[in-house]
Structure formats: structure tokens, C-alpha cells
Amino acid sequence: MNSKLTGIIVISVLAASLGGVLFFLEKSGGGDSSSAQESSSTAVINKRETKKTQIVDRSADEVESVKVENKSSSFEMVRSKSGKSTWEIAELSGLSLSLSEENSLADCAATLKSFDTVEEDSSELSKYGFDEPNSKFTVTFNDGEARTFYVGDNLPSSDRYYYLHEEGSSTVYQVLNTYLQYMVEKKEAYVSKVLISQPGQDAYPDYGKLSVKRKGVDYEVVIEDDESEQGAVSAQVMISPVYGYLNISNSTGYSHGMWGLTATSTEVIFPDDKALEEYGLNDPECVVSLTGEGYDYKLIIGDPVHVKDEEGNDMDEIGSYYCTIEGVNGMDCIFLVSASSLPWVTQTPEDILSSLMTFNYIKDVGEIDITRPSVSDKITLTYDNDLDDVSKAELNGKELDIPSLKTFYEYLITCPAEELCFDEPDESKFLMKIEVKRYDGGGDTLEFYTDTGRRAIVKLNGVPSYRIETKWLTQLEKNITSLEKGEKISESY
């Protein structure tokens, strides 16, 4: 803080303290009436009303340009010839700009007002920080009038206010930072922070393919539309590293989070290779690609930024990451994006998959074949168009109770996708094979092999995909027997 300004504050505090002592003596009988009157006069002076002033009284529509020179950067915003409500900033040419930020700058410059007048005829402007101002800005209006202002220090009592004075004047004002924040921030703040626009609810493009590659992970997560339309809970399915149905409550941010992705700030414009390396973008933590008809986006996620404690030291918690975006015009920048908007960095396939390993609507299923080392079972189903449901079912030629069959089938399709597994099983440890065959020729095949202990490896459609507890298979065998005998089917294991 400026030493002279500090002295003024200290003297003011001492005067207030002495005033309090005199007031106490008056109440306790010490002092005379003249002292009481003097104290009363001092109190009136100290409690004066603030003097609010409309410093600039124009409208944003009259602004032709605002030139800003601050400690971070220099730039000039000029009204575009192409439209009354658009602006150009030459220093940011080629980048998408935030119209709301630009309009706010023009509006604040045109309607500038003070909260109070600090000093009307200051003989020492430097004590308010005007010798090295936070910003100098000039607003020019369409009638040729131009006015230049200097933004000094924050008030010692509150960082909600700045000192301000106009060029050619020695009056010092106290102004809310909401009027001056656009004059003191760096020019990068005027770049649009919307990396990819959010489509309207009915305007989403057809879903293409989402691919996620993380550092240190030897597989790629790929999500596409479910072309079979058999998905139980989501229109999209995972096709790599395993085939699986998405849990809609957990996966929406992962599958659709690229649309509407917004940064918290712009750190570097037009970054070169050195800048990309400095922010960890040459060896990224994660790369997310979203491609489809009419769009091809690539989000590159670099170094993390940790949350800081009260002393400014990094904590374990990560608050954001440095990112770049490709495939969007006017976004050649390094952005800072909140970690909460980047699920691809931390979420695993297990986090977003549903518990269902396979799913086929029972009314579409014509046959279920179950093979074990010593026995084979065949369930046949008959679909009734009028009922739009299964009307008849047989197990090895024996007619089954339809409600019991449905309970059995529900248990079968809820084979739990508990843990991903990419290990090829020992073929000699075969336990069971289940083939679900639909009328349209589609379906799924599950093969089970003993792994270790009480676990089994599951090959889904010929690909090692999951590991489950063998007790699920034990209960399935019991349910086959119960189904054949007309006994109650267990829904748990």
C-alpha cells in the first residue's frame, strides 16, 4: 500500500479512537459542554453521505471504440462496419469473440458512475496508484467526443472498489469494480469460451462416434449409436474396449459432454509448439474425438491445475486442465476448463456401463440354447402378433409357464457386468455357453470359463469381456431345473 495513504488511514483511525474516548468521558461526567458539541460535530462529518456521480452519461449505442491499455495487455475494440451490435478487436483477429463481453465493455464505458468522490482536488494522484495505473482506457463516441480515464489501486478497505480519475482532472472517484473489470482484464478474456456450441433439444446432429484415449491406458473407449435398437437404457453403446450398454444416468456427460463444452478462461492465443509443450498439450493426459456427419472435433487435455490452499500451495484436488479444441473455427487458443466438465480424464468403462452384459427384448427372441459339458437345453419361444408378446414357450419340447419363463429370462439377461477382463480364457475350463437367437437373425452369445477361485471369464460374442462370480452360473443351472419342473425361479444369487 502507498505509504502516504497508509499514514492518512492511521491518522483517521487514531482520530476515531480519540473521539470514542471523549464520548466516554462526556457520558461519565468528564469534560464540558463545548467538548460535547465538538464531538457531535466530528460525528456528523464522519457520517457524511456518499457523493455519487454519473461520470459518463451516454449509451452503449453511441460508442464507436474503446481503447484499453492495462498491465496485462493492450487492445482496441472498434464497432464493426458490418453491424451496429458487433465489434472487432484487431489484436484478436481470426478468433471467435464473446459478444456479451464486448457489449459489457461498451456499456460500462458509456455509463460510468462513481459510488463516492474520494477527493475533489487531489494534489498527489500517485498515492491512489495512478503513477502506475491498473488500466488506462479511452472511450470514443460517434459524435467525436473522446474521454480518457485511469484506474488506480483497489481501496484499502475493500477490493470491490477502484480509484478512478479522468485525464485532465484531479478529482478522484471510488468506483465499483463491476464497472471497471472489463478495463483491467486481459484481452484474452474477450475470446469466446464456448468451445463447442450446445444444440437445441431437437437440433442435435446424428450421433457419430466418440473415441477417448487416455495416457497410461492401453485401450481406447469408443461409443457409437446402438444400430440394433436393442439397448435397454441408452441410444448409444460402447463398442470398445468391450461391447456394453451404457448406464444413462452415469454416461450422459461422457457420451454427450463435448456439446456445450465451455472453458473458464482463455490462457494463450495462437499458441506455438513451445506453448503447447509448456502446458502439457504435446503429451496430453487425454484426447477426446467426436466425429459425425458435418462435424469432426478433437479435444486435447493437457496438464492439470490443482486447487490451492489458503497459502497458495497446490492441494491434491485438481480443479481444471489446460485444453485445446480442433475442428471449431476461431478457437486457436489454450483454454482452462473445469475438471468437472472433463469426465473422460477420470471415468472408466465400468463407471458408465450398465450392469447388463447383454439385452434382447424377449418378444424378439425365438430360441435360447444353453450348453454345458454334460448337457444341452433348448428353449423355443412363439410370438403372437395380436398379443404383441410371447404366447408359447417350450424347454426341450415341454411347454412352459409363460410368467415363469419371463422371470427366468430376466435373470439370464441380468448376468452382471461386474469387471472388465481382456484375458483369453483356458478353453479346457469351459463351463457354459448361452446363445440368445432373435427372429431377425441377431442375438448374443455368452461363453463362460473358469478363471481363478470363484470367478469366471465371460466371452461376449467371441471376445473376452468380463469377469463374474461363478455363483451366478450355479443359480442359473438351478433355475433351469426349476423352470422345467414348474417351480419358483430365483431372481438372486
N, C-alpha and C positions, 0 to 999 in steps of 0.2 A: 504494500500500500504506500502511496506517496507520503513522505514524512511530514510535509506541511499539513496535509489533510488529516493525518493521524493526530497532529497537535490540536487541530480545531476540534476533533471529536473528543479528545481527552479533556480539554477546557470545558466543553459543553457538559460532559458527564460530571465534572467537579462542580460546575455551577448548579446543576440539577441537585446534586447531593447537598450542597450548602443551602439551597432553597428548602430542601426537606428538613434540615436541622432547624432553620429559622421558623418553619411552620410548627415544629415540635415545641420550640421554646415559647412561641406565642400561645399554644394550647395549654402549656404548663405554667403560664403566668410570667415567663421571662420575656423581655423586650417591651417596646412601647407600641402605640397605635401606628406611628409613622412606619415602623418596621413591617407591621402587618399590611399596610397599604402598599408598600414597595413589593412585598412578596406577592400580593394579589396581582399587581401589575405585571410582574415577571411571569406569573402563571398564564395570564391572558396572552402574552407574547408567545410563550412556548406552545400554546394550544391554537395558534392561528390556523385558519382553514387553508387547505392546499389551493394553489392557484393553477387551475387547469387552463391550457391554452391550445386553441386549434392552430397549429403551426402552419400547416398547408391545408387549404380548403378547396380542393379540386376533385375531379372524379377520375377514376382509372381510364375512362374512355378518352380523356384529354391527354393522357401520357403518350409521348412519342418514343421516348427512350429513357433507360435508367442505366447509368454507368457506375460500376462498383469497383472500388479498389480496397481490398481488405488484407489481413495478414496471411490469408490462405491463397488468394488468387485475385485476378483482375478479369473483368468481363463487362460487356455492354449488351444489354437486352434492347432490341430495336423492334418497333412494331412492323410486322410483316406487310409487304405491299399486297400480298395475296388475300388478306382478310383482316377485318378490323379486330377480331378477337384472337389473332395468332401473333406469335412473336418469333424473332430469330436471335440467336446468340452465336456470333461468328466463331468464338472460341470453342463451341461445341458443335460446329457444323458436321453433319453426317450422322449425328446421334439422335435418337428419339428423345424428345424433351417432355417434361411434365408441365402440361398447360396449367394445372392448378397452382404449381409453384410460381410460374411466371406471372399469372394473374394476381397472385397474392403479393408479389414484389411490387407490381404496378399499383395495386390498391393501397398498400401501406405507404408507398412513397407519395401518393396523391392525397391521402387523408391523415397525414402525420399529426399527432397531437400529443401534448405532454400530460403527465399526471401532476406535475408541480413545476414551479420555477425555483431552481436552487439558488441562483444569483443573477441579478439583472445586469450588473455592470462589472463583470469579473476582470480584475487586473492581472490575474495569474491563471490562465486557462490550463497550464500544464499540470496543475495539481489535480485536475479531473481526468488526466490521461490523454489530453488532446495533442501533446507533443509527439506521442506515438499512438495514434488512434487505432481502435479496432477496425474501423472502416471509414472510408470517405466515399460518399455517393452523390451523384448529380442526377436530378430528375429534370427532364426537358419536356415541355408541353407543346401542344400543337399550335399555340399562338406565339411560339418562340421563347416564352419565359423559361429560364433555367435557374434552378436553385441547388446549391451545394451544401451538404451537411457533413459533420464529423461525429462519429460515435466514439465516445471515450471509454472510461472504465465502467465496470459494474459498480453500483452503490455499495459501500462497505456493509451496509445494514441488510442488503438483500440483492441476490443475483437476478431478481425478477426485473430489475431496472438498469438502464444505462444512462450515463450523462450524454447529452447531445447539445451541440451548438451549430448555428448556421454560419457559413462563411461570411465575413464582413460584420458579424455581430458578436458581442461579448456576453450576451445572455446565455446562461446555462440552464438547460431543462433536464427534468427527470422523466424518462420515457420508458414505458413498459417494453420488455424485450419482445413481446409479440409483434410490435410494430417494426422492430429492428433486426429480428432474427434472419430475415432474408437478405439483409445487407452485410451481415457478418459471416454467413456460411460460405463454404467453398463453392465454386462454380459447378463442381460435380453433383451438387445437390439438385441441380435443375435437370439432370438426366432422368428419364422415366425409370421408375423402379419396378414396373410390371414387366417381368421377363417374358412371360407368355400370357396373352390375354385369356380371360375366362369367358368361354362361350356361354350364351344364354341356355337356359334349361332345355329348350327344344332346338338348339343350334349346334349341339356337339357334332363334330365330324365323326365319320365311321371309325371305330377303334381299329388301329393298325396293329403295331407290335411294340411292346415296351421291353427293353433289354437293360439289365443292370449288371455291371461288372465292378466288383469291389476289390480293393487291394488286399492281398493275402488270402483271397478265397479262390479256389481253383475251379469254380464253376460259374456259369452265367445264369442269372434268373431271367426267364423270358415269359411274358404274358401275352396272350392273344385272345381274340373272340372265341367263344365256345361254338364252333361250327355244328356240333352235334345237337345243340339246343337241349342237351340232357342235364345241363348244370343245375344243381339243386338250389343254389343260393346266389349265384353271380352270373352275369352275362359273359364274363371272361374266365379263362382257365390258365393255369400255369402249365407250360409245356417243357420247361427246363428249370432246374436240373431233374425234376420228376414231373410226371403228369399229375395234376391235382386241381381240385375245386377250391375256389377262394372263399374265405370267410368274409362276407360282405361288410360286417361291422368293423373288421380289423384291416381290411385290404384296400378300402376306397382311397385313402391317402397315398398308398403305394401305387395303385393302378392308374389313378386319375390326378395325382397331385402335381403333375407337370403343368396342367392347365390352371391358369390363375396364379402361378408361382411368382412371388413378389419379393424383392430384396428390401433390406432395411436401410441400406446406403450404397452409394457408388464410391468405390475406393480409388480406382485408377481408370482413366480414359485412354483409349488407344494403346493398350499395354504391348510392350515389346517382349522378346524372349526373356530378357533379364527380369522383367517384372513378373512374368509367368512363373519363372523359377523361384523368385523371391516369395511368392505367395503359394508355392506348392502345387501349381497347376500343371507343371511339366511331368509330375509323378503323382497323379491325383489319388485321393482316398477312394473316389467312386466316380464312375461315368454312367450316366443315365441317357439312353437314347429312346426317343419316341417317334416312330415313323408311321406314315399312313398316306392316304391319297390327299395330296395338297399340302403336306407338312412333313418336315424332317428336322427334328430338334435334337440337340445334344447338350446336356448339362454336364459340365466338368466341375467336380467338387474338390477343392484343394485343402490347404491347411486349416486346422480348426482354430477358433479363438475361444479361449477359456474365460469363464466368468471370473471376475476379480473380487477379492475380499475388500474390506474397508481400507486396508493399507496399500491396495493396488497390486497385490500379488495374485498370480494365477491360482485358481482353485481347480479341483478335479473336474468339475462340471463344465461341459462345452456349451457355449451359448450360441455360436454361429460358425459358419465356414465361409471361406473365400470361394467364389464361383465365377465361371464364365458360361455364357449361353451361345450356342451356334444355331443357325437356321432362322434367326429373327433379325430383320433389318434394323440398323441403328442401335445395336446393343453391344458394340465392340468395347467392352469395359470389364473390369474386375469388380464384382459386386460382393457385398457382405449379406449373407442370407441366414436367417434364424435356423438353428438346428432343428427346431420343431417343425419346420417346413420341408425337411430333408429326410424322410423316413428310410430312404434307400441306403443311407450310410450305416444304419444300425439294425434295421429289421432283417430277419432271416426268413427263409421259406416257411419254417414252422410257425412263425408269428402270423402269417397271413393266410395259410391254408386252413380249410375247414377240416373237421375231424373225419369227414367222409373220404375214404380211399377211392370209392367208385360209386357211381349213381346211374341208374337207368329206371325210368318210370315203369312200374310193374305192368301197366296196361300195354306197354310196347314190347314186353318180353314174351317170347314164345317157348323158350326152353332154358333150363338150368341143369348143367351136367356137373356132378361132383365126383371126383375120382380120388380114391385113397389107395395105398399099396395093395390092400386086400379086397377092396370092394368098390363098385361104381353105382351111383344113383342118378336117375334121370327124372327131372320134374318137367312136365309139359303143361302149358297154360293155354286156355282158349279165350279169345277176346270176343265180347259181344258188342257189336256196333250200336245196338239200341240202348244197351245199358251204359255204353262207354266205359266198360270195366271188364275185369276177368269174370267169366261166368262158370268156368270149369277148370279144375286142375287135377293132375294125377302124379303120383310118385311110384315109379316102376309099375305103372298100369293100375295102381289102386287110387280110386277117387279120394280127393282130399277136401277137408272143410276149408272153405274159402277164407273166412276170418283168421283161421289158424295159419293158413299159407301166408297171408299178408303179414302176420306177426313174425313168422319165420323169415320172410324176405326182408323185413325191416331190420331184423338182427343181422342178416347177411350183409346188407349194403352199409351198415354202420361199422364194418370192420375198421378199427381205429387207425388213422394215420398218425401214429404216436411219434415216430422218429424217422428221419431220413436215413437211408442206407444205400450206398452205391457199390457195395461189395458183391461180387459174384458168389452165389452160394455153392456149396458142395452138392452136386447133383445126386450123389448117393444118399443124401439125407432128406430126400423128398418126403413130404408129409401129406400134402393135399393139393388138388387143382380144382378150381371153380370156374366154370365157363358160363357166363350170362349172355344168351343169344337173343337179340331183338329180331322182330319180324322184318325190319328193313335191312338186315344183314350186319348191323353194327352190334356193339356189345363190349364186354370186358372179360379178360382172363386173369385170374389171380392164382399164382403158384406159391406154395409155402414150403420152406426148407428149414430144418433145424439149424440154429445158429450156435449160440453158447448158452449154457444154463437153461433158463426157462423162456428163451426168446427164439423167434423165428424170423427169417428173412423173407420178404414178400417181393416177388417179381410181378409187376403190373404190366400186362400186355407184353411180356417178354423182357422187361427192363427192371433190373434191381432198383427198388424204390424206397421201401420202408422196412422197419423192424418192429415187430409187435410181440406181445406176450403170448405164449403158446396156450394159455388157459382160455383164450378166446376160441381157438380151434377145438379144444376139448369140449367146450359148451356147445359149439356148432354141431359136433357129432352127436351129442345128447339130444339136441333139438331135432336132428334128422330122425332119430328114433321116436321121439315124442310126436313128431308130425305124422309119421307112418302109423302110430298106434292111436292117434286122436287124442293125445294127452296135451296138457298145458305147455306152451312154448315159453321158455325163459327168455327175458329181454335183457338180462345182465349176465355177467360172468365174473 
